[in-house]
Amino acid sequence: MLKINDHISLGDDEFEISAIRAQGAGGQNVNKVSSAIHLRFDIKTSSLPDAVKKRLLILSDQRITADGVIIIKAQNHRTQDKNRNEALARLAGLIKGALRTPRKRIPTRPSRAAKEKRMDSKKKRGSLKKLRSKHFD
């Protein structure tokens, strides 16, 4: 059971955890022990609220595949247990990020003073460039 917050928790049957051999340096331990964790979580078939599923699916995260599966690989630690905890924490963090509803953007316009300041700086820059030229017109 993975608890996301007070209202949302995921059952152990909603994600698939498999132990694999880690990549990279580490010597004999890495070569013979399957300590890395490969976690797969299908967003579409999960028990998450529909709004959260939708926000997760539109995220441009490289860990989310085209068919809506989150794949997390944890291999930073030497033990399988620590890697499992890290993978679950990463999944919980991703879901917590999708729980927050994004604020609606309120379109704004620049003030008259800001427009005048911008035009003055453009005129100043233009006159400076005109002074650099060989011909004064």
N, C-alpha and C positions, 0 to 999 in steps of 0.2 A: 504494500500500500504506500503510495507516494502522496503526501499531503502538500497541496499547492498553497491554499489559504484556509480560512475557517469554513468556507462553503464548498470548496472544490477539492476533491481528492481522486486519484486514479488507482484503480485496482491493479494487482500484479498481472492480471491476464491482458491488460490493455497495451503493455509494451513487452518487447521480446529482448532479452539480454543473452548474449553469447560471449564466451571467453575465447579470445584469439591470441596468437603470439604477437608481441609488440614489435614494432619496426625500429631500426636505428641501433645506435651503440648501446652496450649494456653487457656484453660478454656472454658468459655461459648462462646466466639467469634468463636473459632475453631469448636465447636460442632454445632453451628446453622447457620453459614455463609459460603457460598461456595466461599471462597476467593482464593483458589489455582487454577492455570491454567494448563490445559493439552493441549499441542500443538502437532498436528500431521502434518507432511509435507512429502508428497510422492515425492521422488527424481525422480523417473522414469517418472512421468507425469508432472513434473514441466517445466517451461519455461527457465530453466538454460541452458547455452551452454553444448554441449555433453561432452567436456573435463572436465568441472567442475563436471558434474553428475558422470562421471567415477571415478574421484578422490574421491568424496564423498562416492561412493559405496565401494571403496577398503579400506577406513579408518577402523581401528579396534576400533571403538568407540562403547561403550555399548548402546548408545542412538539410534543407527541405527539398525533396525531389519533386519532379513535375507531377507525379501522381499523389502527392500529399503525404509523403512519409518522411518523418524526421529521422535522420541517421546521425548518431553521435558516437564518436570513437574516443575513448579515454585511455591513455597509455602513459600518463605522466608519472605514476607511482609504481613501486616495485611489487605491491601486493594487489591481488584481484579485488579484494574487498574495498580498498581505498579508491581504486579506479571505478568500481561500481557506484560508490557513493558520489564520486565526482560526476559521472555520467548522469545520474539521477538529479543531482543539483543543477547541472547545466540544462536539463530538460525542464525542471521546475522554473528556472530563471527565464527561459524562453517563453513558457506559458504565462508567467507573471507579467512579462512585458506585454503580452497580447491581452491581458485582462484590463489594462488601462485603456479607456476609450479616448481616442485622440480629440483634442479640443478643435472646435470648428474655427476655421480661419475667418477673421473679420477683415475684409479688404479696407485698406486705408489709402489716403492720397497725400502727397507731399503738400506742406503748407506753402503759402505765398512767399514767405521769407526764405524757405528752403529752395524754392524755384529761382528766386532772385539771386541768392547766393551762388547757385549752380551756374546761372547765366553769367554772373560777374566773373567767376573763375574761368569760364570758357572764353570770355572776351579777353581776359588778362593773358591766358595761354596763347590765344590767337595773335595778340599784339606782340608777344615775346617771339613767336615764330616769325612774324613779319619783320621784326628787327634783325633777325639772323640772315634774312635773304640779301642777295647782292643788290637788287634793285628796290629802291623805296618808291612805291607807287602811291 
